[in-house]
Amino acid sequence: MNSSARQSEQVNRAIYRGDAGMRLMCPNHFTAKVRRFHDYERRFYRDLLRASRYELIIEVGCNGYRLIGVKGDYNDYLGIDINPPRARRLKNGRGAVIRCEANKFFKRTRLINEIMIRYGGRVLSILPFNFLGTMDAPMEFLTLVCQAPFDLALSLFSTSETATVARLEYYDLCGISVQGVVRTDDYVRLDCSNGFQAFAFDPFFLERRISACGFRLSNAECYDVCHFLHFKRSNSEIQ
């Protein structure tokens, strides 16, 4: 998907650290279709957390703290973001938001093992709002995520024409010029003038990739603009 040279540059990471990244996460720049994505997202995770007995949710790329509001009193929360508006601890003491790069978090195997021990394996890792699609070398990152012992959920833009138009409108409102649209059976990629690349992945493509890492698809919801996938480890005891 990307050349090795571009992967080493980590262009997207640099953009999310700067002003363009802040614009992408600013609610004033959310179009109607992006807001609808967020509405569907909150509903999906609210229903998921009510139906499943996770004791900790880890939101990776939590800039807007959107999913704090869907957690129940029985869920602890850990937010991970490269550039959060502020690091904070929740008032009720049942969660925190920390500044950390996603790649580095998933490489901290000792911390991950401690988390699993503390929560008895009842941990869900969430990649919200097309986070996977905006990572540098997204498939390498996904492989790293799948090495962690957590169950996994993802929110993604659809590869439909409606979703592609919605993404173009969103980036235009954020002041990001899209120079090219690359379509394959597995993804739709937007190539931007500032070097930023953003993918929308086909859900069946992701299901094959993630299932090959020892997961099984537990639930999926697909819409014209977005889709949501929930995977459990094959040995997961979460109901």
Disulfide bonds with the S-S distance in Angstrom:
none
